[in-house]
Amino acid sequence: MGGDSHAGSRWRRGAAGTAVALALLWSAPAPAAFDTPEVGRVIAYGLRAIESRALDPITYGDAAVEGMRGFAVIEPGFSLARDDKGLTAAIGGRDIGHWPLPATDTAEAWSDLAMRILVAAQARSSALARTDEEALYQAFFDSALAPLDPFSRYAGRAEAEQQQERRNGFGGVGIRYRLFRDHLEVTSVLEGTPAEEADIVPGDHIVRIDDTPIDGLSRKAVHDLLRGPVDSALRLAVTRGAGEPRPVVMRRGLVSTPTAFLREVDGVPLLKISRFSQQTVALSRRLIEETLAGREQPLPGLILDLRGNPGGLLDQAVNLSDLFLTKGDIVSTRGRHPQTQQSYQATQTDVPGGDILKGAPVLVLVDGKTASAAEIVAAALQADDRAVVIGTTSYGKGTVQTVVAMPNGGEMTLTWSRFYTPSGYALHGLGVMPTVCTAEGRTTPEMVMASLSSGTLPAIANYSRWRSVALSDVDGRRTLRQICPPEDHANRDAVDLDVAQAILETPGAYRTALAILDAASASSGR
C-alpha cells in the first residue's frame, strides 16, 4: 500500500510539472476584465428592444445567435452552430462546448446562455479574455442587427454622445476655432449664442478657459473645457489685437450647428436645409420671417433646396411641411409596434393663417441624395398642391428609425416603421418622383417652358404607376426609378435653379405645373 501510494505521489508531481509547462507554453487567458452579470443585463435589454420594435418580426433566439456570432469579430476563430438540440461553439474548428436551447424564450434566458458561451470561449481565446465590455457590445449588437436592414445599428457610448449632439445640440459657447500652442483663434461665432452675446468676434484669441491656460492643451482637452451643462458658468481670458487679456464671463447655452441657410438668387429667397436636427424648423422660420420683413416688393416665391439632405428627425420634417400648409395630410407611419401607427396632418396654429408664405409659390429641389425626412417634406408639399418638385428621383429611404437609449450609455437605432405619403405610396425603395425631371442633363428651362405650354411633363405622366406599384415589387420600383434616374446634383446648381427661376418668372407656369400634377393624380384615383 505504501509503495503504491509513493508511486502515485511521484505521478502527481510529474503531472503537475507538465501542467505548469503547458500553462507557460499556452499562456492561459486571464479572467474577463468586465462585470459579466452587468454585460448580460445590457445584452438582455438590447434583445428586448430588437424583438419588440424591429420592423419585421424576429425572435429572441435568432437575434441572440446572430449576436453571439459577432464574437468572431474579436476572435476570428470563433464559430457557432445551431440545431434542434442546441448550440455548439468552436474556436479554430475545435468544439469548446454544447449547450441546450433555453427552456423559456425570454431575453434573460438567451442573454444568460450568451454569457455562458462567452465565458467558455474566453477560457480558450486570449482575444476574448482581454476584450472590454464596449468592444463586446459593439461586436454583439452589430452582428445581431446586421440581418435586419442597412439602417439599424448600434453606437457605443462615445459615438452616441456625438449623435445626440447632432440631433439635439450641446451645452457650449458657440464658436469655431483653430488651436495653436498657447491660444485658440476664433474663426467664427454662431449667431444667437453666448459667445456672440459676450462680444467675442472672429480673430479674438482665447488664452485661458476658467483657470486652465491653453498652453499645450490637446484638442480634446479644449473641447471638454468649453462644453458643459446648459446654463453653467464659464470664464475666458480673451485678447484682441495687441491688447491685454480681458476677462469674459458667460453661461453656456444650447448650441446647435446650423442646418438652414437662406440667400437670395436674383431676388428669390433660396432656403437650403442640410439636414433635420432639433433646431431646423425654428431656424428656418426665423430666416423666412426676416426675409419677408425686409422686402418692399411681394415675394415672388421661395426655392427650398433639399438636395443632398440625408434626413433626420421626423417631427422636424412634419413641422417644416406644416409651415407652408393650411390643410392636408403630411405623412403616416406604420410598423409592428403600436406607437408606430401614426398620422400627421397640417394645422393652422404654427403661423398666422397657417402658411408662412401666404400662398406664394414654393419650388422644391431634390436629387438622388435627398433622403428620409427630406423626402417627407418634398412628397407632402407635392401631394398637397403646395409645391412644384424639381430635380431627380430621390433616394428612397422610406423607413423610420427609433433610438433606444442603452443602460451602458450607448444607443441602438432600430428601423421600426415605414413612411407613407399623402398620395398613399410607400417611399421605401422608390423615392419621390419630381414634377419636373432634370436628370441626365436632358432638360433646359426652354424645354420645360415648352412642355408646360403643351400641358405635359414627361416624367410626371407616370405618376399613376408610381402611386400603384406594390411595396413588394422590388423590380417594378427599381424600373420606375429609372424614368428620372437619381443623381447627385450637389455641384450642379445651374440646371435646377434655372428651371425653378424660369417657372417663377413665366406667368402661369407655376399653376400649370400644379395642374399637370393634379391631372396625373386624378388619373390614378387620388
Summary of the structure (lengths in Angstrom):
residues: 526
radius of gyration: 30.1
end to end distance: 99.8
largest distance: 116.5
contacts: 1735
relative contact order: 0.09
helix: 41%
strand: 22%
